[in-house]
Amino acid sequence: MQLIYKIEFNTTNLYFKYIIEKLIKEAKVNAVCKQYQGFILIILEEEASNIESFFALLEKKLPMSIFIGNSYVIESYDENLEEIEDFDIKQNLTLLTNDAIKQIIEENNIDFLNDIVKISKGEISRFETHNGLKDYFLPNKNIREDFEKRGYEVKLLITNTTKLDEIFDLNMKDFQLLCSIERPLVKLKFKLLKNANKEFSSTNFIYAKIPDDKEVVLFAKSLKENGIDYVLYANDEVYQDGLKVTYNKEQNIIVSGDKGLFPKYDFIARKKFNSSKEYFDDNGGVYKAILAQVAKRLVPSIGVYFSQNNQKSSISINLPTKGIKQIIVIPNIHNNIKNCFEEIADIDEHCARLITNFSKKFPFVLESDVPANANGFESIINLCAKVLGINSAKEFEDTALSANLSSGIQIDMKLINFDGINYLDYRRIVQSIMAYKMADVDNITLVYSFYESLSEFISNYVNEIAKETKATDVVLCGNMFANSILLSKVIKTLSKNFNTILPKEYPLDY
C-alpha cells in the first residue's frame, strides 16, 4: 500500500530531511523523503505492518524542531512541484539527535576537572568551543551583575533536564522548544522564590538552553555527574549563541540569531546569504524581506516594524505602484533624563507643573542617567523605566510579563507632526506614566499598560491606514513583537479584519 505523510516545515534547510532519510535506511522500508517550500513528504510503498513499525521508529527517534508545524496523511500531491535542491551549504548547526549524543559520550573523554573545581568554588571557568568563548559560573548575584555592567547578557545552561520543573514554571511548549534539534534559547519564568535573591537574574525571567555542541554536551555531562544541574554563562558577543525563540498559538517565532538558519540558499532571491543582517540589508529592511518571503510585494499591505534597538521603527504602507512609504515614525531620542524632563515641561503649563512636583517627590530620578548607547524603542522604554525606578528596559519588560492582569490603564500614545512627518510623541508616553506614578499607581500596572496601550496604538492606526489603502494584509516584525503581551493583543484585535503575517523562516529582526 502507498502512504503519503506530510510534515509542515517552515525552513528550506535540509538537515531534517537528512535525519528522516537516515531513519528510512535504519528501518529498511521502501520510502523516499522529499522536501518542498513549506513542507516535507515521506512517501512509503509498504505493507501496513511495516508502515506501522516505521512510524513507531519515527516517534521514538525523530527529534523535535522549531520549524515543524502539523503533520498528517494526505491522499496525493502535485508531482510537478519543484523539490528543494541541496546546494552543499554547510549547516551552522550540530545535529544532536539522541543517537548522536550517545555517540559523542561514548567516543570522547575530555577532562573537565579544573573547570569543575573552579565552578564548585564559586569562580569563573572559561573555555572555547567551536561556538565561541564562554565564561561559566554558578548562580551568583555579584558575578552576574559584573558581567551585565560590562554589557554582557547572562544566560542559563541547563545540564540536567529532569530538574527543569523544580526551577521554572514550564509548559509543554517551553519544554519542546528547549529540546528541539536547533537547541534555541527560550525565555523561561522562575518558580516563586527560586530566584528570590537574584542569583540567576535581575528579573523573574532568563534565557535558557540545553547543550548545543559536542564540547558542551561533554561539559554538561561532567557538571551533572558532579551534582551541578545548571550554570550561568556569558559568551563573547563576536560569536553566535544560537537562536532566541518565542511562540504564540499559531507558530514558533524566531526573535533573533543566525545559528541553524545561516548560511542558507534563499529560493525566492535565488542566492546564498551568510547572515540575517546580509539577508535583511539585501532586501532593503525587515518589512521588505518579509514581503518577499510571502510574495506580497504586488499587493497593498501595512507593515509594523517595531524594533527595540533599531533606529528605523515605523508603521508603513506598501503600494505596488509607489513602493513603501512611512506613515508613522518612531523617533530616535536623546538618551538623557534631564533633556526628557525639559521637553515634557515645554508641552504646556500643566506638564511643567508635573515635572516640578515629580522632581520633588522622586528626586532620585535625576541622580543618574539612562544608558547612552540605546536606540529605537529601547531609548523610550529606558526613560519610562527610569521614572518608575526600574533599572533597565529588560527589567521593565520582564515586570510586565510577570503581571497577572488582563487589562490595564490608558497610557497616552499620541502623534506629533514635525517637518511633515508623523512621529510617536515619546514625551506624552513618559508624561502619562509620571502622572499615574504621582497618583501612586503601582509599577506592575503601569508597565503592563505600556504594552497594552502600544497594542491599541498599533491597531487604531492600522485601521485608519487601511481605510485609505484598502489593505487587508498586516506584517508584524521587529523584536518588540517578542513581547507576548504586545503580540497577543495586536493579533487578537487585528485578526478580526486583517490577515496578520509574522515571519516563519527568518527572524523578527536583525
LUMLO-127673 format. One record per residue (C-alpha): residue number from 0; chain; x, y, z. Coordinates in nm, 2 decimals. Example, Ala and Ser with C-alpha at 12.3 -4.5 7.8 and 13.67 -1.06 7.14 Angstrom:
! LUMLO-127673
[0, "A", [1.23, -0.45, 0.78]]
[1, "A", [1.37, -0.11, 0.71]]
This chain:
! LUMLO-127673
[0, "A", [0.00, 0.00, 0.00]]
[1, "A", [0.11, 0.36, -0.05]]
[2, "A", [0.10, 0.62, 0.22]]
[3, "A", [0.20, 0.99, 0.19]]
[4, "A", [0.28, 1.17, 0.51]]
[5, "A", [0.31, 1.55, 0.51]]
[6, "A", [0.51, 1.74, 0.77]]
[7, "A", [0.47, 2.12, 0.76]]
[8, "A", [0.83, 2.25, 0.79]]
[9, "A", [0.90, 2.63, 0.78]]
[10, "A", [1.25, 2.63, 0.66]]
[11, "A", [1.43, 2.54, 0.34]]
[12, "A", [1.73, 2.39, 0.53]]
[13, "A", [1.77, 2.02, 0.46]]
[14, "A", [1.90, 1.88, 0.78]]
[15, "A", [1.56, 1.74, 0.89]]
[16, "A", [1.52, 1.56, 0.56]]
[17, "A", [1.86, 1.40, 0.61]]
[18, "A", [1.76, 1.28, 0.96]]
[19, "A", [1.44, 1.12, 0.81]]
[20, "A", [1.64, 0.96, 0.53]]
[21, "A", [1.87, 0.81, 0.79]]
[22, "A", [1.58, 0.66, 0.98]]
[23, "A", [1.43, 0.52, 0.65]]
[24, "A", [1.76, 0.33, 0.60]]
[25, "A", [1.76, 0.21, 0.96]]
[26, "A", [1.41, 0.09, 0.93]]
[27, "A", [1.48, -0.07, 0.58]]
[28, "A", [1.15, 0.04, 0.44]]
[29, "A", [1.07, 0.12, 0.08]]
[30, "A", [1.03, 0.50, 0.12]]
[31, "A", [1.15, 0.83, -0.01]]
[32, "A", [1.17, 1.17, 0.16]]
[33, "A", [1.11, 1.49, -0.05]]
[34, "A", [1.14, 1.85, 0.08]]
[35, "A", [0.95, 2.14, -0.08]]
[36, "A", [0.89, 2.50, 0.01]]
[37, "A", [0.70, 2.48, 0.34]]
[38, "A", [0.67, 2.10, 0.39]]
[39, "A", [0.84, 1.76, 0.38]]
[40, "A", [0.68, 1.45, 0.23]]
[41, "A", [0.75, 1.09, 0.33]]
[42, "A", [0.62, 0.85, 0.06]]
[43, "A", [0.60, 0.49, 0.16]]
[44, "A", [0.52, 0.18, -0.06]]
[45, "A", [0.50, -0.09, 0.21]]
[46, "A", [0.28, -0.34, 0.39]]
[47, "A", [0.07, -0.19, 0.67]]
[48, "A", [0.27, -0.36, 0.94]]
[49, "A", [0.60, -0.22, 0.81]]
[50, "A", [0.45, 0.13, 0.79]]
[51, "A", [0.33, 0.10, 1.15]]
[52, "A", [0.67, -0.01, 1.26]]
[53, "A", [0.84, 0.28, 1.07]]
[54, "A", [0.62, 0.54, 1.24]]
[55, "A", [0.69, 0.38, 1.58]]
[56, "A", [1.06, 0.44, 1.50]]
[57, "A", [0.99, 0.80, 1.39]]
[58, "A", [0.80, 0.87, 1.71]]
[59, "A", [1.09, 0.73, 1.91]]
[60, "A", [1.39, 0.88, 1.72]]
[61, "A", [1.28, 1.18, 1.51]]
[62, "A", [1.37, 1.49, 1.71]]
[63, "A", [1.15, 1.80, 1.75]]
[64, "A", [1.22, 2.11, 1.55]]
[65, "A", [1.12, 2.47, 1.60]]
[66, "A", [1.02, 2.48, 1.23]]
[67, "A", [0.77, 2.19, 1.25]]
[68, "A", [0.40, 2.25, 1.21]]
[69, "A", [0.13, 2.00, 1.18]]
[70, "A", [0.18, 1.65, 1.03]]
[71, "A", [-0.08, 1.43, 0.87]]
[72, "A", [-0.16, 1.18, 0.60]]
[73, "A", [-0.26, 1.31, 0.25]]
[74, "A", [-0.42, 1.14, -0.04]]
[75, "A", [-0.20, 1.29, -0.32]]
[76, "A", [0.04, 1.58, -0.40]]
[77, "A", [0.14, 1.78, -0.70]]
[78, "A", [0.43, 1.59, -0.85]]
[79, "A", [0.52, 1.89, -1.07]]
[80, "A", [0.63, 2.09, -0.76]]
[81, "A", [1.00, 2.18, -0.75]]
[82, "A", [1.19, 2.00, -0.48]]
[83, "A", [1.44, 2.20, -0.28]]
[84, "A", [1.79, 2.14, -0.41]]
[85, "A", [2.10, 2.07, -0.20]]
[86, "A", [2.35, 2.35, -0.27]]
[87, "A", [2.61, 2.19, -0.05]]
[88, "A", [2.58, 2.47, 0.21]]
[89, "A", [2.74, 2.36, 0.54]]
[90, "A", [2.49, 2.39, 0.82]]
[91, "A", [2.58, 2.61, 1.11]]
[92, "A", [2.43, 2.35, 1.35]]
[93, "A", [2.53, 2.04, 1.54]]
[94, "A", [2.26, 1.78, 1.49]]
[95, "A", [2.22, 1.65, 1.84]]
[96, "A", [1.99, 1.36, 1.80]]
[97, "A", [1.97, 1.11, 2.09]]
[98, "A", [2.19, 0.87, 1.89]]
[99, "A", [2.44, 1.15, 1.82]]
[100, "A", [2.46, 1.25, 2.19]]
[101, "A", [2.52, 0.88, 2.29]]
[102, "A", [2.80, 0.85, 2.03]]
[103, "A", [2.96, 1.18, 2.15]]
[104, "A", [2.97, 1.05, 2.51]]
[105, "A", [3.10, 0.70, 2.41]]
[106, "A", [3.37, 0.82, 2.18]]
[107, "A", [3.51, 1.13, 2.36]]
[108, "A", [3.66, 1.18, 2.70]]
[109, "A", [3.76, 1.54, 2.79]]
[110, "A", [3.90, 1.61, 3.14]]
[111, "A", [3.70, 1.90, 3.29]]
[112, "A", [3.84, 1.86, 3.64]]
[113, "A", [3.99, 2.21, 3.66]]
[114, "A", [3.67, 2.37, 3.53]]
[115, "A", [3.46, 2.17, 3.78]]
[116, "A", [3.68, 2.27, 4.07]]
[117, "A", [3.67, 2.64, 3.97]]
[118, "A", [3.30, 2.64, 3.93]]
[119, "A", [3.24, 2.45, 4.25]]
[120, "A", [3.45, 2.71, 4.44]]
[121, "A", [3.22, 2.99, 4.30]]
[122, "A", [3.48, 3.10, 4.05]]
[123, "A", [3.45, 3.15, 3.67]]
[124, "A", [3.56, 2.88, 3.42]]
[125, "A", [3.64, 2.99, 3.07]]
[126, "A", [3.68, 2.77, 2.77]]
[127, "A", [3.62, 2.78, 2.40]]
[128, "A", [3.42, 2.55, 2.18]]
[129, "A", [3.36, 2.59, 1.80]]
[130, "A", [3.06, 2.81, 1.90]]
[131, "A", [3.29, 3.05, 2.07]]
[132, "A", [3.44, 3.16, 2.41]]
[133, "A", [3.22, 3.14, 2.71]]
[134, "A", [3.25, 3.21, 3.09]]
[135, "A", [3.06, 2.97, 3.31]]
[136, "A", [2.98, 3.01, 3.68]]
[137, "A", [2.73, 2.90, 3.95]]
[138, "A", [2.44, 3.14, 4.00]]
[139, "A", [2.59, 3.44, 4.19]]
[140, "A", [2.44, 3.78, 4.20]]
[141, "A", [2.77, 3.97, 4.22]]
[142, "A", [2.93, 3.79, 3.93]]
[143, "A", [2.62, 3.82, 3.72]]
[144, "A", [2.58, 4.19, 3.78]]
[145, "A", [2.95, 4.25, 3.70]]
[146, "A", [2.91, 4.08, 3.36]]
[147, "A", [2.59, 4.28, 3.29]]
[148, "A", [2.75, 4.61, 3.39]]
[149, "A", [3.01, 4.53, 3.12]]
[150, "A", [2.73, 4.48, 2.86]]
[151, "A", [2.71, 4.10, 2.85]]
[152, "A", [2.39, 3.91, 2.86]]
[153, "A", [2.39, 3.63, 3.12]]
[154, "A", [2.20, 3.32, 3.02]]
[155, "A", [2.15, 2.97, 3.18]]
[156, "A", [2.29, 2.64, 3.06]]
[157, "A", [2.07, 2.35, 3.19]]
[158, "A", [2.28, 2.04, 3.24]]
[159, "A", [2.01, 1.82, 3.40]]
[160, "A", [1.67, 1.85, 3.22]]
[161, "A", [1.50, 1.64, 3.50]]
[162, "A", [1.54, 1.95, 3.72]]
[163, "A", [1.36, 2.19, 3.49]]
[164, "A", [1.03, 2.16, 3.68]]
[165, "A", [1.20, 2.25, 4.00]]
[166, "A", [1.34, 2.57, 3.87]]
[167, "A", [1.08, 2.71, 3.62]]
[168, "A", [0.71, 2.74, 3.56]]
[169, "A", [0.72, 2.54, 3.24]]
[170, "A", [0.45, 2.44, 2.99]]
[171, "A", [0.49, 2.17, 2.73]]
[172, "A", [0.57, 2.42, 2.45]]
[173, "A", [0.86, 2.56, 2.65]]
[174, "A", [1.00, 2.21, 2.70]]
[175, "A", [0.96, 2.12, 2.33]]
[176, "A", [1.14, 2.43, 2.22]]
[177, "A", [1.43, 2.37, 2.46]]
[178, "A", [1.47, 2.01, 2.34]]
[179, "A", [1.43, 2.08, 1.97]]
[180, "A", [1.71, 1.99, 1.73]]
[181, "A", [1.81, 2.35, 1.69]]
[182, "A", [1.87, 2.39, 2.07]]
[183, "A", [1.74, 2.75, 2.08]]
[184, "A", [1.74, 3.00, 2.37]]
[185, "A", [1.40, 3.01, 2.54]]
[186, "A", [1.29, 3.28, 2.79]]
[187, "A", [1.17, 3.09, 3.10]]
[188, "A", [1.00, 3.21, 3.42]]
[189, "A", [1.13, 3.11, 3.75]]
[190, "A", [0.92, 2.94, 4.01]]
[191, "A", [0.82, 3.16, 4.31]]
[192, "A", [1.11, 3.22, 4.54]]
[193, "A", [1.36, 3.02, 4.32]]
[194, "A", [1.53, 3.35, 4.22]]
[195, "A", [1.44, 3.54, 4.54]]
[196, "A", [1.80, 3.66, 4.60]]
[197, "A", [1.86, 3.74, 4.23]]
[198, "A", [2.14, 3.50, 4.19]]
[199, "A", [2.01, 3.39, 3.85]]
[200, "A", [1.86, 3.71, 3.71]]
[201, "A", [1.76, 4.06, 3.80]]
[202, "A", [1.41, 3.96, 3.70]]
[203, "A", [1.18, 3.66, 3.72]]
[204, "A", [1.29, 3.55, 3.37]]
[205, "A", [1.60, 3.43, 3.20]]
[206, "A", [1.70, 3.29, 2.85]]
[207, "A", [1.80, 2.93, 2.89]]
[208, "A", [1.92, 2.64, 2.67]]
[209, "A", [2.04, 2.29, 2.69]]
[210, "A", [2.38, 2.17, 2.54]]
[211, "A", [2.42, 2.26, 2.17]]
[212, "A", [2.75, 2.12, 2.06]]
[213, "A", [2.99, 1.83, 2.12]]
[214, "A", [3.21, 2.01, 2.38]]
[215, "A", [2.92, 2.15, 2.58]]
[216, "A", [2.74, 1.81, 2.58]]
[217, "A", [3.06, 1.66, 2.74]]
[218, "A", [3.09, 1.95, 2.98]]
[219, "A", [2.73, 1.93, 3.08]]
[220, "A", [2.77, 1.56, 3.15]]
[221, "A", [3.07, 1.62, 3.37]]
[222, "A", [2.88, 1.90, 3.56]]
[223, "A", [2.58, 1.68, 3.61]]
[224, "A", [2.79, 1.39, 3.74]]
[225, "A", [2.93, 1.64, 4.00]]
[226, "A", [2.59, 1.74, 4.12]]
[227, "A", [2.57, 2.07, 3.92]]
[228, "A", [2.24, 2.09, 3.74]]
[229, "A", [2.28, 2.43, 3.58]]
[230, "A", [2.53, 2.71, 3.54]]
[231, "A", [2.51, 3.07, 3.42]]
[232, "A", [2.72, 3.18, 3.13]]
[233, "A", [2.82, 3.48, 2.93]]
[234, "A", [2.96, 3.45, 2.58]]
[235, "A", [3.18, 3.67, 2.37]]
[236, "A", [2.93, 3.86, 2.15]]
[237, "A", [3.15, 3.81, 1.85]]
[238, "A", [3.02, 3.45, 1.84]]
[239, "A", [2.67, 3.33, 1.77]]
[240, "A", [2.49, 3.18, 2.07]]
[241, "A", [2.20, 3.02, 1.88]]
[242, "A", [1.85, 3.14, 1.81]]
[243, "A", [1.63, 3.32, 2.05]]
[244, "A", [1.27, 3.19, 2.01]]
[245, "A", [0.92, 3.26, 2.14]]
[246, "A", [0.58, 3.14, 2.02]]
[247, "A", [0.21, 3.22, 2.00]]
[248, "A", [-0.09, 2.99, 1.95]]
[249, "A", [-0.02, 2.97, 1.58]]
[250, "A", [0.35, 2.93, 1.54]]
[251, "A", [0.70, 2.93, 1.68]]
[252, "A", [0.87, 3.27, 1.63]]
[253, "A", [1.24, 3.33, 1.58]]
[254, "A", [1.33, 3.65, 1.76]]
[255, "A", [1.69, 3.68, 1.65]]
[256, "A", [2.00, 3.48, 1.56]]
[257, "A", [2.17, 3.30, 1.27]]
[258, "A", [2.27, 2.97, 1.41]]
[259, "A", [2.09, 2.69, 1.23]]
[260, "A", [1.95, 2.94, 0.98]]
[261, "A", [2.25, 3.08, 0.80]]
[262, "A", [2.44, 3.03, 0.58]]
[263, "A", [2.14, 2.93, 0.36]]
[264, "A", [2.02, 2.95, 0.00]]
[265, "A", [1.71, 3.16, -0.04]]
[266, "A", [1.49, 3.01, -0.31]]
[267, "A", [1.30, 3.33, -0.38]]
[268, "A", [1.60, 3.55, -0.42]]
[269, "A", [1.80, 3.26, -0.58]]
[270, "A", [2.11, 3.34, -0.39]]
[271, "A", [2.31, 3.24, -0.08]]
[272, "A", [2.30, 3.46, 0.24]]
[273, "A", [2.55, 3.42, 0.52]]
[274, "A", [2.36, 3.60, 0.79]]
[275, "A", [2.03, 3.76, 0.88]]
[276, "A", [2.19, 4.10, 0.85]]
[277, "A", [2.31, 4.03, 0.50]]
[278, "A", [1.96, 3.90, 0.41]]
[279, "A", [1.77, 4.19, 0.55]]
[280, "A", [2.01, 4.45, 0.41]]
[281, "A", [1.99, 4.29, 0.07]]
[282, "A", [1.61, 4.31, 0.07]]
[283, "A", [1.60, 4.67, 0.20]]
[284, "A", [1.50, 4.60, 0.55]]
[285, "A", [1.29, 4.36, 0.76]]
[286, "A", [0.95, 4.46, 0.63]]
[287, "A", [1.05, 4.43, 0.26]]
[288, "A", [1.22, 4.10, 0.33]]
[289, "A", [0.90, 3.95, 0.47]]
[290, "A", [0.70, 4.08, 0.18]]
[291, "A", [0.94, 3.89, -0.05]]
[292, "A", [0.91, 3.57, 0.16]]
[293, "A", [0.53, 3.57, 0.15]]
[294, "A", [0.50, 3.70, -0.21]]
[295, "A", [0.31, 4.01, -0.11]]
[296, "A", [0.51, 4.28, -0.29]]
[297, "A", [0.25, 4.33, -0.55]]
[298, "A", [-0.05, 4.39, -0.32]]
[299, "A", [-0.12, 4.67, -0.08]]
[300, "A", [-0.01, 4.59, 0.28]]
[301, "A", [0.07, 4.76, 0.61]]
[302, "A", [0.40, 4.69, 0.78]]
[303, "A", [0.46, 4.75, 1.15]]
[304, "A", [0.83, 4.73, 1.22]]
[305, "A", [0.88, 4.80, 1.59]]
[306, "A", [1.24, 4.73, 1.70]]
[307, "A", [1.37, 4.76, 2.04]]
[308, "A", [1.72, 4.86, 1.92]]
[309, "A", [1.70, 4.96, 1.55]]
[310, "A", [1.67, 5.32, 1.46]]
[311, "A", [1.42, 5.26, 1.18]]
[312, "A", [1.10, 5.16, 1.35]]
[313, "A", [0.78, 5.27, 1.18]]
[314, "A", [0.43, 5.19, 1.06]]
[315, "A", [0.45, 5.19, 0.68]]
[316, "A", [0.24, 5.10, 0.38]]
[317, "A", [0.34, 4.92, 0.07]]
[318, "A", [0.16, 5.02, -0.25]]
[319, "A", [0.26, 4.82, -0.57]]
[320, "A", [0.29, 5.13, -0.79]]
[321, "A", [0.45, 5.36, -0.53]]
[322, "A", [0.67, 5.13, -0.31]]
[323, "A", [0.70, 5.16, 0.07]]
[324, "A", [0.61, 5.48, 0.25]]
[325, "A", [0.65, 5.55, 0.62]]
[326, "A", [0.33, 5.68, 0.78]]
[327, "A", [0.43, 5.69, 1.15]]
[328, "A", [0.79, 5.71, 1.26]]
[329, "A", [0.93, 5.61, 1.60]]
[330, "A", [1.17, 5.89, 1.69]]
[331, "A", [1.53, 5.84, 1.79]]
[332, "A", [1.56, 6.05, 2.10]]
[333, "A", [1.83, 6.18, 2.33]]
[334, "A", [1.92, 5.92, 2.60]]
[335, "A", [1.91, 6.18, 2.87]]
[336, "A", [1.65, 6.21, 3.15]]
[337, "A", [1.71, 6.58, 3.21]]
[338, "A", [1.65, 6.66, 2.84]]
[339, "A", [1.34, 6.44, 2.86]]
[340, "A", [1.20, 6.64, 3.16]]
[341, "A", [1.28, 6.97, 2.98]]
[342, "A", [1.09, 6.86, 2.67]]
[343, "A", [0.79, 6.75, 2.87]]
[344, "A", [0.78, 7.08, 3.06]]
[345, "A", [0.77, 7.27, 2.73]]
[346, "A", [0.44, 7.10, 2.63]]
[347, "A", [0.22, 7.32, 2.85]]
[348, "A", [0.19, 7.47, 3.20]]
[349, "A", [0.02, 7.15, 3.33]]
[350, "A", [0.32, 6.94, 3.22]]
[351, "A", [0.57, 7.20, 3.36]]
[352, "A", [0.39, 7.17, 3.70]]
[353, "A", [0.40, 6.79, 3.68]]
[354, "A", [0.78, 6.80, 3.62]]
[355, "A", [0.83, 7.03, 3.92]]
[356, "A", [0.61, 6.82, 4.15]]
[357, "A", [0.75, 6.49, 4.03]]
[358, "A", [1.11, 6.61, 4.08]]
[359, "A", [1.03, 6.70, 4.44]]
[360, "A", [0.85, 6.37, 4.51]]
[361, "A", [1.11, 6.15, 4.33]]
[362, "A", [1.44, 6.34, 4.34]]
[363, "A", [1.64, 6.02, 4.28]]
[364, "A", [1.52, 6.00, 3.92]]
[365, "A", [1.76, 6.28, 3.82]]
[366, "A", [2.05, 6.15, 4.02]]
[367, "A", [2.17, 5.91, 3.74]]
[368, "A", [2.10, 5.89, 3.37]]
[369, "A", [1.98, 5.63, 3.13]]
[370, "A", [2.21, 5.42, 2.91]]
[371, "A", [2.37, 5.64, 2.64]]
[372, "A", [2.40, 5.37, 2.37]]
[373, "A", [2.04, 5.27, 2.33]]
[374, "A", [1.83, 5.32, 2.01]]
[375, "A", [1.47, 5.28, 1.90]]
[376, "A", [1.21, 5.17, 2.14]]
[377, "A", [1.48, 5.08, 2.40]]
[378, "A", [1.55, 5.45, 2.45]]
[379, "A", [1.18, 5.53, 2.51]]
[380, "A", [1.15, 5.23, 2.75]]
[381, "A", [1.46, 5.32, 2.94]]
[382, "A", [1.31, 5.66, 3.01]]
[383, "A", [0.98, 5.51, 3.12]]
[384, "A", [1.17, 5.27, 3.34]]
[385, "A", [1.38, 5.55, 3.49]]
[386, "A", [1.08, 5.75, 3.61]]
[387, "A", [0.94, 5.43, 3.77]]
[388, "A", [1.27, 5.34, 3.95]]
[389, "A", [1.32, 5.04, 3.73]]
[390, "A", [1.68, 4.96, 3.63]]
[391, "A", [1.66, 4.87, 3.27]]
[392, "A", [1.45, 4.81, 2.96]]
[393, "A", [1.49, 4.44, 3.02]]
[394, "A", [1.36, 4.47, 3.38]]
[395, "A", [1.08, 4.69, 3.25]]
[396, "A", [0.96, 4.42, 3.00]]
[397, "A", [1.00, 4.13, 3.24]]
[398, "A", [0.80, 4.32, 3.51]]
[399, "A", [0.52, 4.35, 3.25]]
[400, "A", [0.54, 3.98, 3.17]]
[401, "A", [0.51, 3.89, 3.54]]
[402, "A", [0.18, 4.09, 3.57]]
[403, "A", [-0.13, 3.88, 3.64]]
[404, "A", [-0.35, 4.13, 3.46]]
[405, "A", [-0.60, 4.11, 3.17]]
[406, "A", [-0.63, 4.48, 3.12]]
[407, "A", [-0.46, 4.79, 3.24]]
[408, "A", [-0.50, 5.17, 3.22]]
[409, "A", [-0.46, 5.41, 2.93]]
[410, "A", [-0.11, 5.54, 2.87]]
[411, "A", [-0.10, 5.83, 2.62]]
[412, "A", [0.02, 5.72, 2.28]]
[413, "A", [-0.02, 6.03, 2.06]]
[414, "A", [0.14, 6.17, 1.74]]
[415, "A", [0.33, 6.49, 1.68]]
[416, "A", [0.39, 6.63, 1.34]]
[417, "A", [0.74, 6.77, 1.27]]
[418, "A", [0.85, 6.88, 0.92]]
[419, "A", [0.56, 6.70, 0.77]]
[420, "A", [0.64, 6.37, 0.94]]
[421, "A", [0.42, 6.20, 1.20]]
[422, "A", [0.62, 6.08, 1.50]]
[423, "A", [0.51, 5.89, 1.80]]
[424, "A", [0.53, 6.15, 2.08]]
[425, "A", [0.75, 5.99, 2.34]]
[426, "A", [0.71, 6.29, 2.57]]
[427, "A", [0.34, 6.21, 2.61]]
[428, "A", [0.42, 5.85, 2.70]]
[429, "A", [0.67, 5.94, 2.97]]
[430, "A", [0.45, 6.23, 3.10]]
[431, "A", [0.14, 6.00, 3.12]]
[432, "A", [0.34, 5.74, 3.32]]
[433, "A", [0.47, 6.01, 3.55]]
[434, "A", [0.12, 6.14, 3.62]]
[435, "A", [0.00, 5.79, 3.72]]
[436, "A", [0.31, 5.75, 3.93]]
[437, "A", [0.23, 6.07, 4.11]]
[438, "A", [-0.11, 5.92, 4.18]]
[439, "A", [0.06, 5.61, 4.34]]
[440, "A", [-0.04, 5.36, 4.07]]
[441, "A", [0.18, 5.06, 4.11]]
[442, "A", [0.47, 4.98, 3.87]]
[443, "A", [0.33, 4.64, 3.75]]
[444, "A", [0.01, 4.80, 3.63]]
[445, "A", [0.20, 5.08, 3.46]]
[446, "A", [0.45, 4.87, 3.27]]
[447, "A", [0.17, 4.62, 3.16]]
[448, "A", [-0.04, 4.92, 3.05]]
[449, "A", [0.25, 5.05, 2.84]]
[450, "A", [0.24, 4.74, 2.61]]
[451, "A", [-0.14, 4.72, 2.61]]
[452, "A", [-0.16, 5.09, 2.51]]
[453, "A", [0.10, 5.04, 2.24]]
[454, "A", [-0.10, 4.75, 2.10]]
[455, "A", [-0.41, 4.98, 2.09]]
[456, "A", [-0.20, 5.25, 1.92]]
[457, "A", [-0.09, 5.00, 1.65]]
[458, "A", [-0.44, 4.86, 1.60]]
[459, "A", [-0.61, 5.20, 1.58]]
[460, "A", [-0.36, 5.34, 1.32]]
[461, "A", [-0.36, 5.02, 1.11]]
[462, "A", [-0.74, 5.05, 1.08]]
[463, "A", [-0.71, 5.42, 0.98]]
[464, "A", [-0.44, 5.34, 0.72]]
[465, "A", [-0.65, 5.05, 0.58]]
[466, "A", [-0.94, 5.28, 0.52]]
[467, "A", [-0.73, 5.47, 0.27]]
[468, "A", [-0.53, 5.19, 0.11]]
[469, "A", [-0.79, 4.90, 0.12]]
[470, "A", [-0.50, 4.68, 0.25]]
[471, "A", [-0.60, 4.35, 0.42]]
[472, "A", [-0.25, 4.22, 0.50]]
[473, "A", [-0.06, 4.35, 0.80]]
[474, "A", [0.30, 4.24, 0.85]]
[475, "A", [0.43, 4.24, 1.22]]
[476, "A", [0.80, 4.25, 1.25]]
[477, "A", [1.08, 4.38, 1.48]]
[478, "A", [1.18, 4.23, 1.81]]
[479, "A", [0.93, 4.44, 2.01]]
[480, "A", [0.68, 4.16, 1.90]]
[481, "A", [0.88, 3.91, 2.10]]
[482, "A", [0.68, 4.06, 2.39]]
[483, "A", [0.38, 3.82, 2.44]]
[484, "A", [0.15, 4.10, 2.58]]
[485, "A", [0.21, 4.32, 2.28]]
[486, "A", [0.19, 4.04, 2.02]]
[487, "A", [-0.12, 3.87, 2.16]]
[488, "A", [-0.32, 4.18, 2.20]]
[489, "A", [-0.23, 4.31, 1.85]]
[490, "A", [-0.31, 3.98, 1.68]]
[491, "A", [-0.64, 3.94, 1.88]]
[492, "A", [-0.76, 4.28, 1.76]]
[493, "A", [-0.62, 4.29, 1.40]]
[494, "A", [-0.70, 3.93, 1.31]]
[495, "A", [-1.08, 4.02, 1.31]]
[496, "A", [-1.04, 4.22, 0.99]]
[497, "A", [-0.69, 4.16, 0.86]]
[498, "A", [-0.45, 3.88, 0.76]]
[499, "A", [-0.17, 3.92, 1.01]]
[500, "A", [0.17, 3.80, 0.89]]
[501, "A", [0.47, 3.70, 1.10]]
[502, "A", [0.80, 3.57, 0.95]]
[503, "A", [0.81, 3.19, 0.97]]
[504, "A", [1.16, 3.11, 0.83]]
[505, "A", [1.36, 3.41, 0.93]]
[506, "A", [1.40, 3.62, 1.25]]
[507, "A", [1.18, 3.90, 1.36]]
[508, "A", [1.47, 4.14, 1.35]]
[509, "A", [1.84, 4.19, 1.29]]
